[in-house]
């Protein structure tokens, strides 16, 4: 996994601040593979508090304030039959 411990903690903290204590976050995509270089941070978020667009933006702002400006893609858990969610669930690493 190509995230620092600081980045992992920042992701978890921002997610809890915005989505509540029961939130689950998984890293998926190229950052899961230590052999690859570059790539954005792809996050899959499963939250009972809601997955509206406003919360997603608040999460991204909170995270950027902690780790700096980076390309971050967030996929909210809506329908586990969507191909992007299946990819995240199949290959993701829960933080």
C-alpha positions as CSV (number, residue, x, y, z in Angstrom):
1,X,0.0,0.0,0.0
2,X,1.5,3.3,-1.1
3,X,0.2,5.6,1.6
4,X,2.2,6.8,4.6
5,X,0.9,6.1,8.1
6,X,0.2,9.9,8.4
7,X,-1.9,9.8,5.3
8,X,-3.8,6.7,6.5
9,X,-4.6,8.4,9.9
10,X,-5.6,11.6,8.2
11,X,-8.0,9.7,5.9
12,X,-9.6,7.9,8.9
13,X,-9.8,11.0,11.0
14,X,-11.4,13.1,8.2
15,X,-13.9,10.3,7.5
16,X,-14.9,10.0,11.1
17,X,-15.3,13.8,11.5
18,X,-17.6,14.0,8.4
19,X,-19.4,10.7,8.3
20,X,-19.4,9.6,11.9
21,X,-17.7,7.0,14.0
22,X,-19.1,4.0,12.2
23,X,-17.6,4.9,8.8
24,X,-15.5,2.4,6.9
25,X,-12.9,3.4,4.3
26,X,-11.0,1.3,1.8
27,X,-8.1,2.2,-0.4
28,X,-8.3,0.7,-3.9
29,X,-6.8,1.3,-7.3
30,X,-3.1,1.8,-8.2
31,X,-2.1,2.9,-4.7
32,X,-2.8,-0.6,-3.4
33,X,0.0,-2.0,-5.5
34,X,3.5,-1.3,-4.1
35,X,5.1,-2.0,-7.5
36,X,3.3,0.8,-9.3
37,X,4.3,4.5,-9.3
38,X,2.2,7.6,-9.1
39,X,-1.6,7.5,-9.3
40,X,-4.4,9.2,-7.4
41,X,-5.8,8.1,-4.1
42,X,-8.9,6.1,-4.7
43,X,-11.1,5.7,-1.6
44,X,-14.3,3.7,-1.1
45,X,-16.4,5.0,1.7
46,X,-19.2,3.1,3.5
47,X,-21.2,5.4,5.9
48,X,-24.5,5.0,7.7
49,X,-24.7,8.8,8.3
50,X,-25.4,9.4,4.7
51,X,-23.5,9.7,1.4
52,X,-24.7,13.0,0.1
53,X,-22.6,15.2,-2.1
54,X,-22.1,17.9,0.6
55,X,-20.5,15.4,3.0
56,X,-18.2,14.1,0.2
57,X,-17.0,17.7,-0.4
58,X,-16.5,18.3,3.3
59,X,-14.5,15.1,3.5
60,X,-12.2,16.1,0.6
61,X,-11.7,19.6,2.1
62,X,-10.9,18.2,5.5
63,X,-8.5,15.7,4.0
64,X,-6.7,18.2,1.8
65,X,-6.2,20.4,4.9
66,X,-4.4,17.5,6.6
67,X,-2.3,16.0,3.7
68,X,-2.1,18.8,1.2
69,X,-3.4,19.0,-2.3
70,X,-3.5,15.6,-4.0
71,X,-5.7,13.9,-6.6
72,X,-8.3,12.0,-4.6
73,X,-11.2,10.1,-6.0
74,X,-14.0,9.1,-3.6
75,X,-16.6,6.4,-4.3
76,X,-19.5,6.3,-1.9
77,X,-21.2,3.0,-1.1
78,X,-24.5,3.2,-2.9
79,X,-25.1,0.0,-4.8
80,X,-22.7,-2.9,-4.5
81,X,-23.7,-4.1,-8.0
82,X,-22.0,-1.0,-9.6
83,X,-18.7,-2.1,-11.3
84,X,-16.7,0.5,-9.4
85,X,-17.9,-0.7,-6.1
86,X,-17.3,-4.3,-7.0
87,X,-13.7,-3.3,-7.9
88,X,-13.2,-1.5,-4.6
89,X,-14.7,-4.4,-2.6
90,X,-12.7,-7.0,-4.5
91,X,-9.3,-5.3,-4.4
92,X,-9.5,-2.7,-1.7
93,X,-7.6,-2.5,1.5
94,X,-9.7,-1.4,4.5
95,X,-8.0,1.3,6.5
